[in-house]
Amino acid sequence: MRHAVQISGILGVAVVAPLLACLWPAAERPPGMALAGAGEDDTGEARIVRYHGVRVPVPAGWTVHRLDRDPSRCVRYDRHAVYLGRPGPQPDCPARVVGRTEVVHVQPLDGRPGAGMGPDASSRTVVRGNRLASFTVRPSTGQETRLALPEAGVAITGVYGTDPGLLQWLLRGTRLDQGGPAAPPRGHRPADPDPPTDPEDDPSFTLPPLIGPSGPDGENGENGDDGAETKAESAWAAGKGFDTCTAPSLASMRAWRPSFKITNIYIGGAARGCAQPNLTRNWVRQVRGMGYRITPTYVGLQAPCGTRPQRFTPGNAASKGRKAAVDAARRARALGIPAHRPIYFDMEAYRGNASCRKAVLRFVNGWVKQLKGENYKPCLYSSAASGIRDVGRATGIHRPGCVWFANWDGRARLYGDPYLPDHWWTPHRRIKQYRGGHRERHGGVTLNIDSNIVDGSVY
């Protein structure tokens, strides 16, 4: 492979992809994705794209987005794409994107918030002879990997759908330019690798045993609030809220503050569909300082009978629910969200048989028990007609202490819902998403949002 890089410097970029197709070992190519037709356009066959001293192979049919030319472009994880550059301050994202596939995002490494680093990042040298040939994408609860590449002055984020194989092929196929490594940005100092970013990456990690249901309704029913949470100041809020796929810019949040009191953030998970370039500890601190209350939400694996490819199974539902809780707590801590605050699990709507519903209940039971063990308050977002109804009717499980239910009937009413009896999750433990994705304009700023009415647990 190094020969292809050397020859391309002599013969020009036009020969790179044909040479790669000939010289790339067959075992390293993903099935059905031959390289052909070098170029940097956004359509056509597979090619090589260049950005800040690196070359990234792009499989046929993938789209390339250059964010410096299109700063409002939303970095979405549900479509095959390569994103180059730093997102603009206010990406134009849909209100909701759930699910992901293979995506690569390359952007400058300069230490700024949103520059591709975060809880999953590790700053380390993985280049061997101008290539990342030794880099391994480990399966993880979050189904993503992030690395700093100081040799080229870039950070790379990669996500995958169900199998990390294609993402690993793309990253191992990434090359530094022939001219040699770029000088690291001024002030950058390579650091030691971070500790494992996922329980499955750490061979010494073991989950505590899952304790079966016991005790009065306050422990095993919907009134099972953490005692420390009930003592916390302002553990709940009431008013108008909104949620959107990616955290808006601070300027947008200021513009919208007179109209809304509560906002949502998607802190992670295998099915989180949008990148979060604005979401940092500083963002959380400043938005709270504006007077907002926040509902941290984790979008993990979905029901076996759901429509997203990221799913748990009836056999692993309990363990996946617990691992999701561990990862969600880690991400909440990284954002500065204190203990005993709520974290909502996003379980999208599903339709299935009894086996699927039982798997959902095992997952939720594992999520609730483990998140309590992590000292956070376990909550649940789902459709009123599926996840919320099934969990509310269930017996013998540890139910979440608060819910956020979706019923897009257009009515900003928390009670009188046909799927939720009024005595479930009351008082101050309900949020209703009553309208799906649409655009609203406040303070001169337009966002694509879902609308919520809140009388429930918040940070």
C-alpha positions in Angstrom: 0.0 0.0 0.0 2.8 2.4 0.7 3.9 1.9 -3.0 0.6 3.4 -4.1 1.2 6.5 -2.0 4.7 7.0 -3.4 3.7 6.5 -7.0 0.8 8.8 -6.7 3.2 11.6 -5.9 4.8 11.1 -9.3 1.9 10.3 -11.5 -0.8 12.5 -9.9 -4.0 12.1 -8.0 -5.9 10.6 -10.9 -4.0 7.3 -10.7 -4.5 6.8 -6.9 -7.8 4.9 -6.9 -7.0 2.5 -9.8 -3.7 1.7 -8.1 -5.4 1.2 -4.8 -7.8 -1.2 -6.5 -4.9 -3.2 -7.9 -2.6 -3.1 -5.0 -4.9 -3.2 -2.0 -4.9 -6.8 -0.7 -8.2 -8.5 -1.4 -8.6 -9.5 2.3 -8.5 -5.8 3.3 -11.3 -4.7 1.0 -14.9 -4.8 2.2 -17.1 -7.1 0.1 -18.6 -5.4 -2.9 -16.8 -2.1 -2.4 -14.0 -1.9 -5.0 -12.2 1.4 -5.4 -12.5 3.2 -8.7 -12.6 6.7 -10.2 -10.5 9.0 -8.0 -11.9 12.5 -7.4 -13.4 14.8 -4.9 -16.9 15.3 -6.2 -19.9 14.3 -4.1 -21.3 11.6 -6.4 -20.1 8.6 -8.4 -18.0 5.7 -7.6 -15.6 5.0 -4.8 -12.7 7.4 -4.6 -10.1 9.0 -2.4 -10.8 12.4 -0.7 -8.1 14.6 0.8 -8.3 16.8 3.8 -5.6 18.5 5.9 -2.9 16.0 5.0 -4.9 12.8 5.2 -6.5 10.7 2.4 -9.7 8.8 3.2 -11.2 6.0 1.0 -14.8 6.6 0.2 -16.9 3.6 -0.9 -19.1 3.8 -3.9 -22.4 5.5 -3.3 -21.3 7.4 -0.2 -21.6 11.2 0.0 -18.8 13.6 0.8 -19.8 16.8 2.7 -17.3 19.6 3.0 -18.4 21.6 6.0 -16.3 24.6 5.3 -18.4 25.1 2.2 -21.7 24.1 3.9 -21.4 25.1 7.5 -25.1 24.6 8.3 -24.9 20.9 7.2 -26.0 18.5 9.9 -23.6 15.7 10.7 -25.9 12.8 10.6 -25.0 9.2 11.6 -27.9 7.5 9.8 -26.6 7.8 6.2 -23.3 6.6 4.7 -21.1 9.7 4.4 -17.7 11.3 4.9 -17.8 14.7 6.6 -14.7 17.0 6.2 -14.2 20.0 8.4 -15.7 21.5 11.5 -19.5 22.0 11.7 -20.8 25.5 11.8 -22.1 27.0 15.0 -25.7 26.1 14.3 -26.2 22.9 12.2 -29.6 22.6 10.5 -30.6 19.2 11.9 -34.0 17.5 11.9 -35.8 17.4 15.2 -35.1 13.7 15.6 -32.7 11.2 14.0 -32.5 7.8 15.6 -30.3 5.0 14.3 -26.9 5.0 12.7 -24.7 3.4 10.0 -21.0 3.8 9.0 -19.9 7.4 8.9 -16.5 9.1 9.1 -15.9 12.7 10.2 -12.5 14.3 9.9 -11.9 17.8 11.3 -9.0 19.9 12.6 -7.4 19.0 15.9 -6.8 22.2 17.8 -8.1 21.6 21.3 -11.3 23.6 20.8 -14.6 22.3 22.1 -16.3 20.3 19.4 -13.1 19.6 17.5 -13.8 15.9 17.4 -12.7 15.0 20.9 -14.8 14.0 23.8 -15.5 11.2 26.3 -14.6 8.6 23.6 -11.4 10.3 22.4 -7.9 9.1 22.9 -4.9 11.2 21.8 -2.4 8.7 20.5 -0.1 7.9 17.5 -1.6 5.1 15.4 0.3 5.8 12.2 2.7 3.2 10.8 4.4 4.3 7.6 1.8 6.9 6.6 -1.1 4.6 7.3 -3.4 3.6 10.2 -3.0 0.0 9.3 -2.8 -1.2 12.9 -5.9 0.7 14.2 -8.6 -1.6 15.6 -12.2 -0.5 16.1 -13.4 -2.3 19.2 -17.1 -3.1 19.5 -18.5 -0.8 22.1 -21.8 0.1 23.7 -21.7 3.5 22.0 -20.7 2.0 18.6 -18.3 4.7 17.8 -14.6 5.5 18.0 -12.7 8.8 18.2 -9.0 9.4 17.9 -6.6 12.3 17.6 -4.1 12.1 14.8 -1.5 14.7 15.8 0.7 13.6 12.8 -1.8 15.2 10.5 -3.3 17.7 12.9 -6.8 16.2 12.7 -9.3 14.3 14.8 -11.3 11.5 13.4 -14.7 10.3 14.6 -16.1 7.1 13.2 -19.5 5.4 13.9 -20.9 2.1 12.8 -24.3 0.5 12.5 -24.1 -3.1 13.7 -20.6 -4.4 12.7 -17.4 -2.3 13.1 -15.7 -4.1 10.1 -16.4 -1.6 7.4 -15.5 1.4 9.7 -12.2 -0.4 10.6 -11.5 -0.9 6.9 -12.1 2.8 6.2 -9.9 3.9 9.0 -7.1 1.5 8.2 -7.2 2.7 4.7 -6.7 6.3 5.7 -3.3 7.7 4.7 -1.1 10.6 5.4 -0.1 12.6 2.4 3.2 11.6 0.7 4.8 14.8 1.9 5.0 13.5 5.4 3.1 14.2 8.6 1.8 17.7 9.0 3.2 19.7 11.9 0.9 19.4 15.0 -1.1 22.5 15.7 0.6 25.1 17.9 0.1 24.2 21.5 -0.9 20.6 20.9 0.9 18.1 23.1 0.1 14.4 22.5 -1.2 12.8 25.7 -1.3 9.3 26.9 -4.2 7.2 25.8 -7.4 7.6 27.7 -8.6 4.7 29.8 -11.0 2.3 28.0 -14.1 4.2 26.9 -16.5 1.3 27.2 -16.9 -1.6 29.6 -16.4 -4.0 26.8 -13.0 -2.5 26.1 -11.7 -3.3 29.6 -11.1 -6.9 30.3 -11.1 -6.3 34.0 -14.5 -4.8 34.0 -17.4 -6.8 35.5 -20.9 -5.6 36.1 -22.4 -6.1 39.6 -25.1 -8.8 39.9 -28.6 -7.8 39.0 -30.8 -8.0 42.0 -34.3 -9.2 41.5 -37.4 -7.2 42.4 -38.1 -6.9 46.1 -39.6 -4.5 48.7 -42.6 -2.3 48.6 -43.9 -0.4 45.6 -41.5 2.4 46.4 -38.6 0.1 45.5 -40.1 -2.0 42.7 -42.9 0.2 41.3 -43.2 3.6 39.6 -42.7 5.4 42.9 -39.1 4.1 43.2 -37.4 7.5 43.3 -33.9 7.7 44.7 -34.1 9.2 48.1 -31.2 11.6 47.5 -33.0 12.9 44.4 -36.1 13.8 46.3 -33.9 16.0 48.6 -32.2 17.8 45.7 -33.1 21.4 45.1 -35.5 21.9 42.1 -35.6 18.2 41.2 -38.5 18.9 38.8 -39.8 21.7 36.6 -43.0 22.6 34.9 -43.4 24.5 31.7 -42.8 24.5 27.9 -40.0 22.5 26.5 -38.4 21.5 23.2 -36.0 18.9 21.9 -33.9 18.8 18.8 -31.4 16.3 17.4 -28.2 18.3 18.1 -27.6 20.8 20.9 -28.1 24.3 19.4 -25.5 27.0 19.7 -25.3 29.1 22.8 -26.5 32.1 20.8 -29.6 30.2 19.7 -30.3 29.0 23.2 -30.2 32.6 24.5 -32.6 33.7 21.7 -35.1 30.9 22.6 -34.9 31.3 26.4 -37.8 33.8 26.8 -40.1 31.2 25.1 -38.9 28.0 26.7 -37.8 26.7 30.1 -36.8 23.1 29.4 -34.6 21.6 26.7 -33.3 18.2 26.0 -29.8 16.9 25.2 -28.8 13.6 23.6 -25.7 12.5 25.5 -24.9 9.3 23.7 -25.9 5.8 22.7 -25.6 3.3 19.9 -28.7 4.8 18.1 -28.0 8.5 18.6 -28.3 9.8 15.0 -26.7 13.3 15.1 -23.3 14.5 16.1 -23.0 16.9 19.0 -20.4 19.5 18.1 -21.8 22.1 20.6 -22.4 19.7 23.5 -19.6 20.2 26.1 -19.4 20.7 29.9 -19.2 24.4 29.2 -22.4 24.3 27.1 -24.3 22.5 29.8 -23.0 25.0 32.4 -23.9 28.1 30.4 -27.3 26.8 29.3 -28.1 26.1 33.0 -26.9 29.6 33.8 -29.5 31.0 31.3 -32.2 29.4 33.4 -32.9 26.3 31.4 -33.6 22.9 32.9 -32.3 19.9 31.0 -33.5 16.4 30.3 -30.3 14.3 29.6 -31.3 11.5 27.2 -29.4 8.4 26.1 -30.3 6.7 22.8 -29.1 3.2 23.1 -30.0 -0.2 21.5 -33.7 -0.5 20.5 -36.4 -3.2 20.8 -36.0 -6.4 18.9 -39.2 -5.6 17.0 -38.3 -2.0 16.4 -37.4 -0.5 13.1 -33.8 0.6 13.8 -30.9 -1.8 13.1 -29.3 -1.2 16.5 -31.2 -3.7 18.6 -30.8 -5.8 21.7 -32.2 -9.4 21.6 -34.4 -11.3 24.0 -31.3 -13.2 25.2 -29.0 -10.2 25.9 -31.7 -7.6 26.9 -30.9 -7.5 30.6 -27.1 -7.2 30.1 -27.4 -4.6 27.4 -29.7 -2.5 29.6 -27.1 -2.5 32.3 -24.2 -1.7 30.0 -26.3 1.2 28.6 -26.7 2.5 32.1 -22.9 2.3 32.8 -22.2 4.2 29.5 -24.9 6.8 30.1 -23.6 7.6 33.6 -20.1 7.9 32.3 -21.2 10.4 29.6 -23.3 12.4 32.1 -20.3 12.7 34.4 -18.2 13.9 31.5 -20.7 16.7 30.8 -20.7 17.7 34.5 -24.2 16.4 35.3 -24.2 15.7 39.0 -25.2 12.4 40.6 -28.9 11.8 41.5 -30.1 13.8 38.4 -32.3 12.1 35.8 -31.2 10.3 32.7 -33.9 9.3 30.2 -33.4 6.2 28.0 -34.9 6.7 24.5 -36.8 3.6 23.6 -38.4 4.3 20.2 -41.9 3.0 19.3 -42.1 -0.6 18.5 -44.8 -3.1 17.5 -44.3 -6.8 18.3 -45.3 -10.0 20.0 -45.1 -11.0 23.7 -41.5 -12.1 23.3 -40.4 -8.6 22.1 -42.4 -6.9 24.9 -40.8 -9.1 27.5 -37.3 -8.3 26.1 -38.1 -4.6 26.5 -39.1 -5.1 30.1 -35.9 -7.0 30.8 -33.9 -4.2 29.2 -35.7 -1.5 31.2 -35.3 -3.5 34.4 -31.5 -3.7 33.8 -31.3 0.0 32.9 -33.2 1.1 36.0 -31.3 -1.1 38.5 -27.9 -0.4 37.1 -28.4 3.4 36.7 -29.5 3.6 40.3 -26.3 1.8 41.2 -24.5 4.6 39.2 -26.2 7.2 41.4 -28.4 8.6 38.7 -32.2 8.7 38.5 -33.4 6.2 35.8 -36.1 7.6 33.5 -37.7 6.5 30.2 -38.7 8.1 27.0 -41.0 6.1 24.7 -44.2 6.1 22.8 -47.3 6.2 25.0 -48.7 3.3 23.0 -45.7 1.0 23.3 -42.8 1.4 25.8 -44.6 3.6 28.3 -47.8 1.5 28.3 -45.9 -1.8 28.5 -43.7 -0.7 31.4 -46.6 0.9 33.2 -48.6 -2.3 33.1 -45.7 -4.6 34.1 -45.3 -6.3 37.4 -42.2 -7.8 39.0 -39.7 -5.3 37.4 -38.0 -2.1 38.6 -39.8 0.7 36.8 -38.3 4.1 36.0 -39.0 6.9 38.4 -40.1 9.3 35.7 -41.3 9.2 32.1 -41.3 11.2 28.9 -44.0 9.9 26.7 -44.7 10.7 23.0 -48.3 11.1 21.8 -48.4 13.5 18.9 -52.0 14.5 19.3 -51.2 18.2 19.4 -52.5 18.6 22.9 -50.2 20.1 25.5 -51.9 18.1 28.3 -50.1 15.7 30.6 -53.2 13.9 31.9 -56.2 12.4 30.3 -54.0 10.4 27.9 -55.7 7.2 26.6 -52.6 5.1 27.1 -51.5 6.3 30.6 -53.9 6.2 33.6 -53.7 9.5 35.5 -52.3 7.7 38.6 -49.2 6.5 36.8 -46.0 8.6 37.5 -47.5 11.4 39.5 -46.9 14.1 40.7 -44.1 15.9 38.9 -42.8 12.9 37.0 -44.3 13.3 33.5 -43.2 15.0 30.3 -45.3 14.7 27.2 -44.0 15.2 23.6 -47.2 16.3 22.0 -45.9 17.4 18.5 -43.3 15.9 16.3 -40.7 17.6 14.1 -41.5 21.1 12.8 -39.8 24.5 12.5 -40.3 27.3 15.0 -38.8 30.8 15.1 -38.0 32.6 18.3 -35.8 35.6 18.9 -34.9 35.6 15.2 -33.6 32.0 15.2 -35.3 29.1 13.5 -34.9 25.5 14.7 -36.4 22.2 13.8 -37.9 20.8 17.1 -40.3 18.5 18.8 -42.7 20.2 21.3 -43.0 19.1 25.0 -45.1 20.0 28.0 -43.3 19.3 31.2 -44.1 18.6 34.8 -41.4 16.2 35.5 -37.8 15.3 36.6 -35.1 17.5 35.1 -31.5 18.6 35.8 
